[in-house]
Amino acid sequence: MLSVTDPAPLAPPPAPFNMARYVLSAGAETPDKIALQVLRASGAERWSYARLIAAVRGTGSGLLRAGLAPGDRVLMRLGNTVDFPLAYLGAIAAGLVPVPTSTQLTAREITRIAQEVAPALVLGAEDVALPDHPAPVLTQPALHRMQELPPCEWHMGSPERPGYIIYTSGSGGSPRAVVHAHRAIWARRMMWEGWYGLTREDRMLHAGAFNWTYTLGTGLMDPWAIGATALIPAAGAPLGLMLKRFDATIFAAAPGVYRQLLKDGRKLDLPRLRHGLSAGEKLPEVTREAWRAATGLEIYEALGMSECSTFVSASPARPAPEGTAGYPQAGRQIAVLGADGAPVAPGTEGILAIHRSDPGLMLGYLGSDGPDLPLQGAWFLTGDRAQMGSDGAITYLGRDDDMMNAGGFRVSPLEVERALAEHPGLREVACAEVSVREGVSVIAAFYTGPEVVPEATLMEFAAARLARYKQPRIYRHMEALPRGANGKLSRRSLREGFEEVRP
């Protein structure tokens, strides 16, 4: 027996195909149903499926009238408004290739991206940094006017053609442009049962911003593709109140959002909610237990990456065994590979890999001709270290580039963090291998909490829970742990910050 799955593959998407048409097809059957509610304490902005489809196709017409042609790239510099998904789907409907980007990028950063992407048009919001690039800029007021135009024809074509481009979070060193095919949205059907437990009767509340890819996929595209209702809270809207007032049945958020929602320790009365979803980083067990105590409900996690979205998850139908990330979603061919590129025995640590035939896997990195792709034969290497149990459950051991080396032993930061997180004085904890002098590195623990905990106390606490080679030698209290623009913990920043100020 080896650490590899061999499932029945997902049926291929119909051809010809258009991602935007597919996303909105279920809603077209119920045009009066509410597709989207933008939630505020004072009420909600409502979009029916009929209004949503008209605005998307009108935007597609406007972009074509602006002189763009199918295959042209559109750089998106739009903020946290409904204009973002409308423009995104409008571009795809017309056969264009949108490139969503974070509004937190500086002019210098977005100029570098524009030079790489070579957009034919930039969609620019006020107060968002724009690139130094010759492409014309279309403003939000002009986008609004496009929504009233007659509908564009769906641009149909091969499911394999480029559909959109997103940027990685940069965990491998620097962000890379990931080119996805139209078929990528079809592959997300494997998440409906494999992660969400989603039905067309659901009301999915996603706590992220419109212009975050996690929100775009899990919070909008997937509910719409099945004909459900998407709920997106406006900035500053009280989440607990929004979940109850607007009858959310599924709640999706990053772990940090759950921590904020639970910080006062009160019970949450959410009679319609069935469960929560989490992705983006590992959910601390203390947060999971606090959610259970406050709601009586479960949180189901998913493991994924920009190059393939999620592919391993827990779900209401198949909860994750304790200590694991869950199971490969039905239809995914997943393996854990050793140094020789072959699947290892169950319970053996290796690199988590996705078969190159996976319909959700990217076409490639922009500008790459292939040799630099992380491939091992028929497998795409995720860079995540993992173990597969005899039942197929995946235990996530951290990023390959986050793994720590202690006296010749490889140590997952997640294992050490989970142990230390049990200390009542630590609110958040992250571990990294740091260099204390040339040629000498140790494990360091960085934590937040109401006050500094004596180092001797933490060392004693760790000694009772971890083998000696896994125990941190350095502890640092911090006001906050560093995170990237997408909210993910940056252990690299911890390591670099420590080494910049070391004696």
N, C-alpha and C positions, 0 to 999 in steps of 0.2 A: 504494500500500500504506500502511495506517495502523496505529497501535499499538492494535489492538483484536482480541479473539478472538471467534469466532462458533461455539461448539461445539454439538454435540447436547446438549440439556439432560438433566439427571438425571430419570429417571422419577419422578413424584410419589409421595408416600407413600400407603399404603392409607388409606381413610377408612371408618368412624371409626378413630381412632388414639389411642394413649396412649404417651407416650415411655418410661415405665418398663416397660410390657409389651413394647415393642419391644426395649429393651436386654436383657431377660432371656429373650426367646423362644428364641434359639439355645441357651442354657444349659438351658432346660426340656427340650430334646430329649436332653440328656446329664446327667441330674440328679446322677449320682454323680461327675462330673468335678469337679476342683478349680477353682473360679472365682477364689479369692483366697487368697494366702498372705501373712501379715504376718511379715516376716523378722526374726529376731534371731540373735545369735551362738550362743545356746543352742538354737535350733531355730525352728520356724515354727508359727504359728496358722493352721489350715486351715479354709476355708469351701468346702463343696461348693456346686454350683449349687442343689441342693434346699434346703440350709440357707439360702443367700442369699435365694432367692425367698420362702421361708416368713417370714424375718425382715422382708423388705421389705413383704410384704402384711400381716403382723401389725402392723407399725408403722402402715401405712395405716389399718387397723381402729381402732387406738388413737387416732389423731388424729381420726378421725370420731367416736368415742365421747366424745372430749373436747369435743365440741360444734361442731367446725369443719364448714364446708360447702364444697363444690367452688367454687373461685375465691378462697377466703380465702388470705391470704398468711401465710407462716410464716418468721419471722426466725431464722436459724441462728447461734447463738453457741456452736458446738461446736469442740473442739480436734482435734488430730491423732490421731484414733482411728477405728476402723471404724464407730462410731456415726454418723459424718458421712455417708458415702454411703448407709447404711441409711435414715437419716432423710430424706435428700434424695430418694431414689427412692420411699420410702414415701409421702411427701407427694404426689409426682407421680402415683403409682399411684392415690391417692384423689381426684385432681383438684384438689389444693391447689397453691399456687404458692410453692415455697421460695425464700428469699433468702439464699444463703450469703454470709458476711462474714468478714473476717480477724480472728483473735483479737487481733491487735496494735492494733486500734482502741481508742481511749480511750473512757471513758464519754461524754464530750462528743461525740466523733465518731459513736458508734453511736446516741446520742440523736437527732442530726440525721437520721441515716438512718431511724430508726424513725418520726420525724415525717413523713418523706417517703413511706415505704412503707406506713404504717398497718397493721402486722401484726395478725392476730387472735390470734397466739400467738408466744411467744419460746421457742426451745429453748436452754436455758442450761446451760453446763458450769461446774463449780466453778472459781474463780479467773479467769474470763473476764468482762471488763467488760460489764455489762448496761445497757440504755437506761433513761432516766427516762421511762417510757411506761406507760399503763394496761393494756396487754396482759398476760395472765397468763403466767407463766414455767413451763415444763415442764422438770424436771431430768433428768439422764442416768439415774439409777436408774429413774425412771418410764418413760423410753424403753426401757430394757432389758426391763422387764416387758411392754411392748407387743409385743415380738418373738415372744412365745409365744402371742399371740392368734390366733384363727381368721383366715384370709386375707380381706382386703377384696376386693370386686369391682373389677376394673379400670374406672376411670372413662373411658369412651370418648367421643370427641367429635371436633370438627373439628381437623385438624392445625394450623390457623391460630390456635387459641386460645392464650392465654398459658400457658406451661409453667413458666418459672422466670425469675428476675431476678438479674442479676449487676451488679457495679459496675466501671466502667472504672478504670484505674490512675491516672487524673487527669493524664495528659500534656497535656491541653488546658487545664489550669488547676485544675479541681476534679473529683472523681469524679462520674459520672453513672450513674443507674440504667438499665440496659439490659434491656428486656423481650424475651425470646425466646419464640417459639412452640414447640409440641411438635415441629413439623417440623424444627427445627434439628438434632436428633439424626440424622434421616434424611439430612440434607445431609452429615454427617460420613462417610458411606460413600465420598465422593469422596477422602477421605484414605487409605483402606485401601491403594489402589494408588498414589495420587498422592503419598504421603509415606511411610507406614509400610512398605509391602511386607508387610502383615499377613495372616496366615492363622489358622484356628482351631486350628492345632497350636502356635502361638507361645506363649511365656512372656515377657510384657512386664514388665520391671522399670522402674518409674518412681521416680526418686530424690526426688520431692517429697512434701510432707505431704498427708494425706487431704483437708484443708480448703483446698487450693489448686486453683483452677479448671483449671490446666494438668494437674494430677494427675487431677482428677475426670473430665476429658474423655479425654485421651490415655492416662492410666494405668489407668482403670477402665471408663468407659462404652464406649469403642471396643473394647477386648479382649472385654468381655462381650457386646457386640452381635454379634460374629462367633463367639462361643463359645470364645474363647481363655482363657488363665490370666493373671491380673494378680498381679504381685509388688510389694509395697510394703515397703521396709525400715523397721523401727522407728527412732526417733530414736537416733542414736549407733551404729547397726549399721555395721560396716566394709563399705563398698560393694564393694570389689574382691573380698573374700571372699564376699559375698552373691551377686554376679554369677556366680561360679564354682560355689559350693556348690549353688545352687538352679537351675542350668542355664538361666539367662536366655538367650533367643535375640535379644531386642531390648532395648536400653537407652535410656531417655528421660530427659533432664535439661536443666537450664539450663546455659549456658556456664560459670558459676562452679563448678558441681559437677564438670564435667570438669577444670577447672583444679586443684581440690583433689585429685581422684583421681590426677592426673598429677604432682603437685608434687615427688615424690621421684625422678622420672625413671626408675623401674624398669619393666621389661617386665611386661605383664599377661597371664597365661595364662588365656584365656577360650575354651575349645575349642568351646562351643556357641553363642557369640554371633555373630550375622551382621552387625550394624551398630548404630550409635547414632543417636539422634534429638536434635535441639536446637531450642529455640524460646525466646521471651521477650526476647531481645536478640541482636544480631549476634555470631556466633561468631568470635573472633579467629583469623586464619590460623595464628598460632603455636600455638594450642591444637589446631587441627585437625591440624597436622603432628605435634605431640607425641603425639596419640592414634594417628595412623597408625604412628608409630615404636614406640609401646608395645604396640599390638595387631595392626597390619597391617590394620585395618578402617577403614571410612568412617563419617563422621557426615553425616547428611542433615538440612538445615535447613528450617524452614518460617517463612513470614511471615504474620502474621494480626493480629487485633485482637478486643477483647471483643465488638464489634458483629457479627462474622462468623466468629469463630475463624480457622483458617488457610485460605488460598485460593491461595497461591503456595508451592511447595516443590520440593525435590529429592527423588529417590526412587531405590531400587535399580534400578528399571526405566528411569529417566530422570535420571541424575545432572546436577547443575548445571554448566554451563560455568564455567570459572574466572572468579572475580570477580562472578558473578551469584548471585541468591537461588534460582534454579530457574525452573520453568515454572508458569503457571496450571494448577491441577488440572483434569483432564478433567471437563467439565460446567460449569466456571466461565466466565462472560462477564466479562472483565477488559479495562480500557482504561487508557491513559495520556493524560490530557487536558491541553490547553493552557489559557491564560488565558481563551480564548473558550468553553471547555467542550466543544470538539470534540477527537477523537483526533488526536494529533500524528504526525508521521512517525517511523518506527523510528529509534532512536538519539537521539531528541530528549527532553530532560528535561521532565517534567510531573508532575501529581498522579495517583497510582494510584487507580483507581476500580473499583467493583464494580457490576454491573448490579442495579437494584432488584428484579429477578425472582429473584435468587439465593435458593434455599430456605434457606440458612444465615443470611441477613441478618436482623437483629433486626426486631421489629415496630415498635420506636421507643423513645425515651427516656420513662421514666415521667413522666407529667404533661405531656408535650409534645403539642401539637396539630398539629405538623408544620413550621411555618414556620422553626423554628430548627434543623432537621435539616440536616446538610451534604450537600445534594442539588444536582445540576446536571442538570436535565432527568431522564433515565432513570437517572442514575448517582448512586451514593453515594460521596462523596469520603472517602478514608481518612485524608487528612492526611499520607500518605507520599509523598515525592518519588522518582521512579523513571524508568528508561528501559526500553523494550522493544526487544530486538534483532530482527533480521529473521527469526530462528528462533523468536521468541516468548519467549525467555528474559528474565527481569526482573532488572535491576540496581537494587538498593535504594540510595538516596542519602540516607536519613535522614528523620526527621520534618520536616514543613514548618516547625514551630515550633522545630526544632533547627538548621535551616540557618543558616550564618554568612554575614555580609556583610563582605567585605574589599575596600575600595577600589572598591565598586560591583560586585564579582564575588561571586556566590553560591557558597559552598564547603560541601561536605558534611563534617561532622565525622568521618564514618566513613573518608573518603579519607585525611584527615590522620592519624587514629588508626592506620590500617593501616600507613602509612609509618613512623611513630614506633615502632610495636610491634616493628619489626625490631631495634631497639637492644637489645643483651643486658642492659643495666642497668635496663631498664624492665619491670616485671612486668605492670602494667595501665596503660592510658593512656586519657584522655578529653579531648575538646576542646570548647570553648564560646566563643562571642563574648562578651566582657566589656567593660564600659564603664570606661575609665581616667580619664576626666573628661567633663564634660557635652559631648555631641556628638561624642565621640571613642571609638570602640570598636576592639578588636583581637582577634585569635585568641589564646587562651590554652590551654596544654596542662597538664593535671594528671595526675600519674603516681604510681604506687607502685613501690617497689623496695627492695633492701637498703640503699641509701645514696643520698644526693643526688648527682646527676650534674651536673658544671659546666654552667652555662647555655650557655657558649660552645661546649662540646662538642656539646650537643643542637642548637644553631643550625646548626653546621657539618653535622651529620648530616642535618638536615631540608633544608638547602640542596642537598644532593646528591640529594635524592629528590623535592622538591616545587617547583613554580613559586613565585616569591617571594611572590605574593599569597596563597598557601596556607600559608606558613610561619608558625608561631606566633611571636609577639613576646614572650610571657611563658611561663615554665615554673615550675610549682610542684610540689614533692615533697609527698606526703601519706601518712599512715599507711594510709588506706583511702579508696576512692572512695564517695561517697554513693549509697545505693540506697533505693528505696521498699520498702514492705511486701512486695511480690511479687518482690523481688530485682532489679528492673530498675534499670539505671544512671540516675541523675537528673542530667542536664546542667543542668537548671534550678537545682538546689541548688548545683551548682558555681558557676554564674554569680552567684546571689544571695549565696553565701557570700563570694566574692571581692569583690563590690561593697560588702558590709557593712563590710569591713575596709580598703578602699583608702584611701590618704592623702587 
